[in-house]
Amino acid sequence: MLVLLNLFGKFFKNRQCVFVTTMLFTGAAALCDLIRVSGIEALSGTVSAIGRVLPLYGVGMGWILPSAAGLLLGLFVSALSKPKTSAAR
């Protein structure tokens, strides 16, 4: 996902909030997948509930929908916020 963000960064002016929100959402989905494959019993109920909601979760691609949601949220925040201007040196 990070590679795609860098390739298409010119479309959102490489705004940091787009990178951060996308990677946070992707990381959360990846953490759930890590818990699922590691077999941690204490969180198995929560992870299986998430797996029922996320499409493609069973085949290890459950990060796609959260990544898209994080990207859209980042683009929305980016559109609402003013870009930081650097002070003239």
C-alpha positions, 0 to 999 in steps of 0.5 A: 500500500505504501508503494501505491501511495508513493506512486500516486502521491502527486494526485494528493500532493503527498499530504501526510494525513493521507499516508497516516490514515491509510497506513493506520487502517491497513496496520489495524487490519494486518494486526488482526490477521497476525492475531488470526494466524498466530493462534492467540486464543484470548482474542480469537472471538474478536478476530473471527467477528472481524473476519466475518465482516471484512471481505477477502479476510479468509484469503489474507486480503482483508486489508484492502477495504480498511486501506481504501477507507483510510485512503478516503478518510485521508483524502477527505481530511486533506481536502478540508485542511489548509496545507502548511506553508513553510516560512520564507528563509 
